[in-house]
Amino acid sequence: MCGIVGYIGEEQSAPILIEGLQKLEYRGYDSAGVAIYSNDGIIVKKFKGRLAVLEEHLNKNRISGTLGIGHTRWATHGEPNDINAHPHSSYGGNIAVVHNGIIENYMKLKEWLTSVGTEFITETDTEVIAHLVEYYYEGDLIEAVQKAVHRMEGAYAIGVICKHQPDMLVAVRKDSPLVVGIGQGENFIASDIPALLKYTRDVYFLEDGEMAVLTKEHIDIFNELGMPMERSVFKVTWDLESAEKGGYEHFMLKEMHEQPKAVRDTLMPRLDDTNRIVLNELSLTPEQLKKFNKIVMIACGTAWHAGLVGKAAIERFARIPVEVEIASEFRYRDPFVDENTLLIAISQSGETADTLAALREAKARGAHIMTITNVVGSRISREAQDVFYTWAGPEIAVASTKAYITQVVALYLLGLFMAELKGVMSRDEVATMVEELITMPDKIQHILDHQETIQETANKQLNQDHAFYIGRGLDDYTAREGSLKLKEISYVHSEAIAAGELKHGTIALLEEGTLVVAMATQERLYDKMLSNMKEVKARGAYVVAVTKESLKKEVEQSADIVLSIPNSSDILTPILSVVPLQLFAYYMAVARGADVDKPKNLAKSVTVE
């Protein structure tokens, strides 16, 4: 979940490293550092705190050098402090390393290295890598890194430089993202593409176990056996501006306002001139669909909530049973999947470690693997048999908004596509749903254009310490996502409960002024939901309700504040009802003075278990 960058070329590396780390700070921001080869030695500067601390130091104490590596950290081993910050150096100062991931056998390696005289100064697993490479170094950095990684277990993307070979930067990846940027007289490594976009649009994606050896003029890629590998150049088509704030106060606010476009970009390329769904990127045939006796979705966090909505949509449209599993639990419970199972892995980054591990477990059991992801070339997309890309563009804020909503849209499209392919829904029935889907971007825009009440409500509730979200049916799933957003960025303790479960314990926690966000968009369950709202009101709760415009007047009688959304059919309402919840969480976080884009203890891409 950390961010790494590396540069070798003719330019001064320090400003390039800092600029790259700024684009990766969403991956970790409790400390940052650089290691730069300068004047026959490697100079390491690293500090606890945000990247700005490191940047200020380097502005005052410039380091000259055209080879360097940098790191922004999300702590896993050892508290955030100057000592535990990356890069880490070997005891002789010959080797410097940056690392994203976890070395699972680091304690065994540490004990062995200690027994041969190595002294450790940090609590990190990464320091082991530096000492291990130093131990094997006999004048050949490539060979030393190869020997070191053969002894390492776990997930890692590493960048290594050596004092005695300043014409070389070595990088290796296993289960953690790493891209190699191709320049003219200069080359780069980074955890993610935005760090490179100012300098190049041509990149290589490293596969598991592969090593990249960079000089100013060349990039060589080797597999884990040391054999040279050919790799196609991937050309990035989106621009740097799409990864910048564009005048918005926060990335999260910008990304919420990009949701109409993201939905449109995900939806419209999959419709032909007659608005019929065409998923040419998928290999699924009617014969395959008939073979599948169930669908299993695996995901984590927000993507799991999207899967819950997708379950309801696919079961309703295609009449195929769907299970939605938390990926981190999936592979530890001996899951029942086989060649008759379609497994759908949902991940914004396409690098989520738990989801990747669960995908591999299902694949080994014979399941057909499909993924829904936002990142072209990501690890999960390369391991799946079918890929459904959500064209949301880069998402920088840690709390996901546009990636979530496009995942939901993708699952609706997939459910309708399957329904028509199987003959469960008629062409006209599917067309009716598609016509309504096409209206969703404008309806989302309507909510964004009329958010004053949402902001005012958040400002009035900023001192809340606890909140409960309630809903029934699809509203229950949206409530879970809204609750997660609130706790992620505002640090308000929040729980989501299926409204019918209130009387089975949770209602005991309600007291005068307790914030309850009630979702009331499902007309079939509307009367029951009104009863639940009256129950919590009778116990002193302050009720913020989300409902359709057509139901607003009735809901006002059971709520303190009503946030309305445009009318839609019940099944498609989750695309709209999540938007006011996103905005509410955002404005609560702003009102409470929280760092919206970089919430404490969280990182964007969860690449470790």
N, C-alpha and C positions, 0 to 999 in steps of 0.2 A: 504494500500500500504506500510505500515511499516513492519518491521520484528521483530518477538519476539522469544525468546528462554527461556527455563527454565530447571533447573537441580535440582535433589535431589538424594543424594547417599552418598558414602564414600569419594569421591575425592574432591579436592579443586574446588569450582564451578567457580571462576573467570576466569581461563584460558579456561575452557570449554565454558563458556558464550561468551567470546571474539571470540573464534574459530568458534562457531556457528554463531555469528553475522557477521563475515567475509564472510561466505557463503551466508548470506542474505542481504549483503549491497546493492545489486542491487535493493532491495525493498524500499530503502530509505537511505539517507546519509547526511541529513543536521544537525543531532545531534545523539548522542548515549549515553546510560547509562546502569547501572546495579544496582540492589538492592540485597544485600547479607545478610543473617542472620549470625551475628557474635557476640559472647560474649554477649548474652542476648539482642540483639537489631538488628534492620535492618539498615544497612549502605547503603546509596544511593549516587552514584557518577554518574554525567551526565554532558555532555559538548556539546556545539555547535560545529559543524564542523564534519569532517570525523571521522570514528571509530578510526583512528590512534591516535587522541587526547586522547580519553578515554584509549586506550591501553597503551599509554606512561605514563599516570597518574597512572594506576594500576601497571605497572612495577616498578614505583618508590615508590608507597604507597600501598603495598600489603594488601588485605583484606582476612582474613582467614574465611572460612565458606563453608559448604557442601550443602547449600540450596540457590538458587539464581534465579533471573529472569533478562533478558536483553532485550534491545530494540534498534533498529536503525530506525530513523524517516524520514518520508516524510510528511512535515507539511500540516495539514488541518486547525487546529484551533490555531491561535497564531503564530507569527513569529518564525523562528528558533533562539533560544537562550538557555542559560543554564537553565533558569527557566522553559521554556515550554517543554524542553526535558523530555523524559520518563526515568525511572519509576516515577510515582507520588505516593505520600504518603498521608495518612489521617492526619488530624490535630493532632492526638495523637501519630503519628508515629507507630501505631500498625499494619497498613495495608500498603502494597506496591503493585502497579498494573502496568502491561504493557498492551497495548491495540493497536490493529489494527482495523481500521474501523471508523465509525462516530456514535455517540449517538445523534440521531436526536432531542430528547426532552431534551437535556442537559440544555437548558436555564430554562425550567420549573423546572427541578430538582434542578438546582443551586439556583433559587429564593426560593424554598421551604427549601433547606438546609440552606441557609442564614438566613431565618426566624427563624430557630431553633438554631441559634448561630454558624453556621459553617463559618469560614473565608477562602476565596479562595486567592491563591497567583499567579495562572497562568491564561492564556487565553484559556486553553484547555478544551475540553469536557471530557477528560480522568480523570481529577482531580475529577470530579463528581463521578466517579465509586468508587474511593478510599474512599471518604467521605461517600458515600451511604453504602458501605460494613461496614465501621466503625460504622455507625449509627445503623445498624441492628446486629452488633456483640455482642453476649451475652455469649461468651465462646465456640461457635460452628461456625467455619469458613464456613463449608459447608452450613449450614442453612442461614448464613448471605449473602453469595454469591447468593444463590437461591432467597432470598427475593429481593436482589438488582437487579438482572437481570430481575425479573418480572416487575420491574418498568422502565426498560430501553427499548427504542425504537430505531431501526436503525440496523446497521451492526456492529458486533464486534467479535473479538477473544481476550480473555483476559487471563492473567496469574496472580494469586493472591497468595501472601504469608502473613503470620501473625506472629508477634513477639511472641505471646503467644501460637502458635501451630507450632513450627519449624520443626515438623516431617511430614509436609504436604504441597503439592503444588496443588492448585485448578485451573483448566482451563475450560473455557466455550466458545462455538462458536455459532455464528448466522450470516450466510451469509459472513463470512470471513474465509479463510483457516486456519486449525490448525491440526497438526498431533502429535500423541503421540508416542514417541520412547520407546521401551521395552528393558531394559538391564538386567544385572545380578547384583543385589544389587544396582541398580541405574536406574532411569527413567528420561525421557526427554519430553519437549514439544517444538514445533517449528512451524513457519509459512510454512516451506517447507522442503522437505526431505534432500537436500544437507547439511543442518545444522547438521544432525544426523548421516550421513553416516560413519564418523570415528568411531562411538561408537556402532552403531547397524544398522541392515538391516530389523529389524522387527518393524512394526509400526501399529498403529490403526488410522483410519480416523474418526474423530468425525463428526456426523451429526448435522444438525441445532437444536439448543436448548439443545444439550447434554453437560453434565459436566463430566470432568475427574478429579478424585481425586487420586493424586500420592503420594505414600510413597516410601521409598527405596526399599521395597520388593513387593509392590502391586500396581496395577492400577485398579480402579473401575470406571465404566462408568454408568451414570444415565441419564434418559431422563428428560424433563422439568417438569415432575410430580414427579420426585425424585425416579422413579422406576429403579432398576438395569437392565442394558442392556448387552446382549451378543454381542461380536464383533469378527469377524474373523481377524486373523493376516494377514497383507499384507507384503510379503517379497520383498524387493527391489532387483532387479536383475542387475541394472547398477552400475558401480563402481565409487569410488570417483575421480579417475583419469579423467573420462569423464566430471566431473564438474570443472576441473582445467585447467589452461591456456596451459599446455603442451608445454612450450617453446615459445609460441607466445606472442607478445608484449601486445596484448589486447584480451579479450574474443571474441569481435566482429570479429577480424581477424581470430581467431581459428574457430569460428562457420561458417564463410563464407567458409573456407577451408574444413569444414566437410560436406558441402552441397552435394557433390557427394555421399558420404556414406549415408547421411540422405535420399536422394531421392531413392537410391537403397534399403535401409532398409524399406522404406514406400511402394515401388512398388513391389519388388520381392516376398514377402510372400503372395501377393494377386494374384499371377499367378501360374497356375498349370504347369505340365510338358510340356504341349503343348502351354504355354503362354496364356491360356484362363483366363479371369478375374474371380476370385472366392472370393466373399466377404462373407465368412461364418459368420462373426461377425454381419451381418445385417439380420434382419428378413423380409425385404421387399420381397413381392411376386409379380408376374405379376398382380394378381387381385388387390392388393393394389395400384400398380402403375397406373393401369387403372382408379382407383377411384380418384386419385389426379388430380385436374384440374389446379393446379399451385404449384410452389415451392417458398417459401419465405426464403431468407437467412438473418440472423441478425448477426452483427459483429461490431467491433469498430476498428478504426485506420488501421493498417496494415492488420488485418484479414478482414476488409471490402474491402480492395483492392483485396485480394485473392478472396473474394466473387464475385467481379465484373468480374474477369477473369473466375471464375467458372460459372457465369451466361451465358457468351458467349459460353463456352464449352458445358454446358448441353443443352442450347437451340439449338446449332448446332448439337450435337450428338443425343439427346433424343427427341427433338422437344416438350419440355414441357416449357411453359412460366415461367420465373423466375424473381422475384423481389428481389432486394438487399437493405436492410434497415439498416441505422445506428441504432444500438440497443438503444442508449440513447434517440432516438426520437420515436421509434416504439410504445411503450406502451402508449404514450401520444396523439396519433392521432386516437384512436378508429380503430385499424387495422382490415381489412377485411380478417380474416382467420377463417376457420371452419374445420369440420371433413374431408373435401376434400382437405385440404392443407397439404403439407409436409413442415415442418419448419426445416431448417438447421442452427444450432447455431455454429459459428466458433469462437474459442478462444484458443490461445496458452496455457494459464494457466489453462483454465477450471474453473476459479474463477472470471472472469470479472463481476463486479456487474451489470452493465447495460445490458449485454448480458443475465445474469441469470434472471434478472427481466423480460426482454422481453420474454425469453423462458417460464417463468411461465404464463405470460399473454396469450401467444399463446396456451399453454397446457390447460389453463382454458377454452379456446374457442373451444377445441376439436381437434386441429391440432396434427398430428403425429410428434413427435420430434426426430430429429437426431442431433448429434453433431460431429464436427470435432475438435479434441483437441490433445494436445501433452502430457497431464499429466494424467496418469492412476489413477483412484480413485478421481479425482477432482469433485467438486460439480456439475458442469454442466454435466459431464459424468454420474453421479449417478442419475440425474433427467431426462435424455433422455431415450427414448425407444430404440434407436439405437445409437451406438457409433462407429465412424471411427477414430482410433488412428493414428496420424502421428508419426512415430518412429524416431523422430529427435534427441532424447536424450536431456539432460538438456540444456537449453538455458539461459545463465547468463547475457549477454549484454542486456541493456535496449532496444536498437534498434534491432528488430527482423529481422533475415535473413533466417536461415535454417528452422525455424518454418514456415515462410511465404511460402518458396518454396515448402515445403512438403504439406502445405495446398492446394496449387495450384495443385500439383500432385494428391492429394487425390480427388479433385473435377473433374479432368480429368478422373480418374479411375471410379468415381461414375457416371459421364455422359456416359461413354462408357458401363458400366455395365447396366445402365438403358436402353440405346439404344438397346442393344442386348436382354435384357429381354422383352422389348416392341415389338421387331421385327422391329424397325425403321431402324437399321443398320444390315447388314448381318454379319455372323461370319467372313468372309474374310475381310470385311471392318474394323471391330473392330480389327482384328489381325494385319492389316497394321498399324493402329495407335499404337497398343501396341508395335509392333516391333520398332517403332520410339521412343516411350517412353523409351524403354530399353537402347537406345543409349544416353539418356540425361545425365546420370552421367559422361560419358567420355567427352561429349561436355562441360559440366560445368567445368570439370577439365582442359580442354584446355584453357578456358578463364582465370582460376586462374593461369595457368602456363605461360600465356603471358599477364601480367598485367602492364608491364613497361610503356606503353603509357598512361594508365589510371592514374598511379601515377604521371607521368611527367605533364600531363594535369592539374591535381589537384594542383600540386605545382605552376604552372603558374597562376592559377586562385584564389589563396588563399586570395587575397585582395578584392574579390567581396563582395558586400553587398546585392545584389539582383540577383535572377536567375529565369528563366522561363523554364518549361519543357512542350514540346508540342508533340502531337501524335494523330493518328487517329485510330479508332476501338480499337483493343486490345492494341495497343501502347499507347492509351490514358490512359488506366488503369495502365499500367506499369509506365508511366510517373508520375502518381499520387504517386505511391509507391516510385519512385526514388526521387521525390521532398520532400516527407515526410522524407526520410532518411537524405537528406541534411540538412533540417531545424532542425531535431531532434538532430543531433550530432555535426554539424559545426556551428549552429546558423546563417547561411546565410538565409535571408528572401527569401523564394522560393514559387512559385505558379506553379501549373500544369493546363494547359488549353487544351481543345480539339482544335486541330490546326485550324479547321474550324471556331472557335469562335474568332480567333485573331482579325479580322477586326471589331468585335463588342465591342471594348473597350480596350482590353489589349495592342494592338499594339501602343496605345498612350504613353505607359510607356517606350517604347524602346528608347535607346539613344546610342551614340557611346560607344562600349565596353561592353554593357549589355550581360551577359551570357545567352545563350539559348541552352538548351539540347534538341535536336530533335530526336525523335524515328522514324526510317524509315525502319521497318522490314516487313510491310504488303504489299506484292506485288500488291494486288488488289487496294491499295490506294497509291501506290508508287509515281505516277506522281503528284497527288495532294499534297503529302507531300513535294516533291521537290519544288513545287511552293511556299508553305508556308515557306520553308527554304530560298528561294530567297527573299521573302518579308521581312523577318527579317534581312537578310544580307544587303539589300538595305537601311535599317535604322540604320546600324552601329553595329548590334549585332555580338557578337563572338559566332559562332555556333559550338557546339560539337555534332556530330551525332553518333547515334548507329544504325548499320545496319548489314545485313548479308554479309558474305564474297563475295557472288556472286554479290552483288549490290555495293560493296565498291567503285569501280572506278568511277561509275556515281555519287555517293553521294559526292565524294571528290570535285567535281566541284561546289558544293553548300554549303560546310562546311569548317570550319577552321581546324578541327581535326575530324577524323573518328575512332570510336571504333567499331571493327567488332566482330561478333559472328559467330559460325559455322552455316552452312545452316540448315534449318529445314522447315517443312511445316508451313504456317502462323499460324494455330490454336495453335500449340505447342510452338511457339516462345517465349511467356512470361516466360517460364521456364528458358530460356537462357538470354533474354534481360535485365532482372532485375539484373543480376550478375555484369555487368560493372557499373551499377548505384549504387549498394551497395559499390563497391570498390571505386568509385569516391567520394561518400559521406565520406567514411572512410578516404581516403587520404587527402581530404579537411580538415576534422576535425583534423587530425594529424598535418597537415601543419599549421593550425591556433592555435595549442596548446590547443585544447579542450580536456576534459576528455571523451574519446570515450565511455567507458563502462557505465559511470554514468553521462549522460548529465543533466544539471541543470534543476530543476523543474519537472523532469520526474521520474517515477518509473516503474519497470517491470510489476508488477501485479496490475492492477487497480481495487481494491476491494471496492472502494467507488464511489458514483455517482458524 
